[in-house]
Amino acid sequence: MSYRSALLLLALSTAAAAQQEPPPEPLGVAGQNQPNAAGVGQAFADPSQIFSGREGAFVGFGYTRIAGEGSYMSTVINTEFSLGPVGLGLSLPSNLLVSPEAGIRREDITYRGVIRKRDWDEPQSFARLIRFVRYGHKRDPVYFLAGQLWGATLGHGTLINRYANNLSLDHPKVGLALDLNGTYFGIETLTDYVANPTLVGTRAYLRPFGETPFLRGWAVGVSFVSDLAAPRALTYNADGTLTQDGKGNPIIAASQAIYAGGVDTEFELLRNSLISVIPYVDLNRIAGAGNGLHTGVLTDLYLPVPVLQINVQARLEYRMMQPGYIPEYFDQTYDLGRIQYAVLSGATTTYKPKYIAATDAHNAPGIDPTSIDRKGYYGELAFGFAGFLQIGGLYQDYQGDPNGASLGFFATLPKFELLKVSAYYLRKNMKSGFDDAFKLDERSLLAASLAYKMFGPIYMRVDFQRRWALQPGATHIQAIDTFQAGIATFISF
């Protein structure tokens, strides 16, 4: 056989294999991180759920360090199983105090001197027991999810992008997502907290040509999002510290409902087992804070390389914005930002509610609120290697905004039995370039998990996660780093 004939035979065989290759598995808790628009399956999934997606029970115990409190002996039991399209994930965590930090009284932070008080001091705390209840997956005809929202997105992600409702250390939530996807129309919905919703969003879309060849790729959509009680001002004590209730929640002095909406269109130019290409345009408005135009393209490329099976996902977007408009306004850190948003002015950082920061910029003296004062790019790129390794990152930067850059990286090694690793880093509202890219403060998210199989079903487990909490006597909500190390096992059902 000639050299060229061998190459042709190899190309045909790998292409045929690609036709049979299933699409990449959705990432994140219950597979929710795959937006309704194709091509952006990559996400900053919760590293602590490195055994998620497998039916079974995860049991672990070890040492946990919570900054500002002390050292705990921690246990966790996570279960996950599926029955057809129905999935259920439950959790039973506990933190038992071993030794408090200097100056912290044991009785102030525990029940009976042992059980961490803020884990179970309000009805909302029992949301920790429900990781998710799911029916179907994103882009299925019917998709339902109740529980932790991690990486929840509507449409192309220009208003709600990777929203997470569980980044508070002390106040977990049970959120809700419900999507209906049909041939001619569909709808996506999102609620941050079933018991007391503040963030609600929906996107309805229409595909006028149904399954008509080529034209079926065109869709138009309309989105509406509201924070029903967005803070406008907080309450402070005479010494400048934040006033808080007995559960560690800041007391809001004034709030109001805020609204954001948009229209979008997309056209799926190409979609087969090897490649997907979807250009799109979104035009959004945040009431009182200006408009933003997003023009981008989503791509998903499968390279049928023998053994490696490389999958490349990318998103490139150009943005034009009026003063005050914040793209991806409801993002991964929104639950913090709605109360406390970092505003940089030179070397000084001040904190104010996010909506106040946006309206102040929109109505600043000497600023034309109808002008286009910022332009720039946003990009995401992710690589998958046969499902064994997933790496990627994002970067955004704008002309006209010295503090408008963002940077993120993630890596996941999910399928090796000997070693499992998952980590991400996200930096928001930083200065352009990389001088301000790797500072850990209230504008940074960092999480990592590692599980090493020692023998049988026994793993050594190490976790690090940055969340937020309002500590007694604090002038603002602070990032709280938690570190955990111990022994764990996973038992398949």
Secondary structure, DSSP 8 states (H G I E B T S, - for coil): --HHHHHHHHHHHHHHHHHH-------SGGGTTS-SSTT-------GGGTTTTSSEEEEEEEEEEETTTEEEEEEEEEEEEEETTEEEEEEEEEEEEEEE-TT--HHHHEETTTEEGGGSSSGGGGGGGEEEEEES-TTSSEEEEEE--EEE--TTSSSB-SEES--BSS----EEEEEEE-SSEEEEEEES-SSS--EEEEEEEE-TTTT-TTGGGEEEEEEEEEEEEEEEEE-B-TTS-B-B-TTS-B-EEEEEEEEEEEEEEEE--EESSSEEEEEEEEEEEETTTEEEEEEEEEEEEEE--TTT-EEEEEEEEEEEE-TT--TTSB-TTHHHHTT-EEEEETTEEEEE-HHHHHHHHHT-TT--TTS--EEEEEEEEEEEETTTEEEEEEEEEEET-TT-EEEEEEEEE-S-SSEEEEEEEEEEEE-SSSTTTT--STTEEEEEEEEEEEETTEEEEEEEEEEEE--TT-SS-EEEEEEEEEEEEEEE-
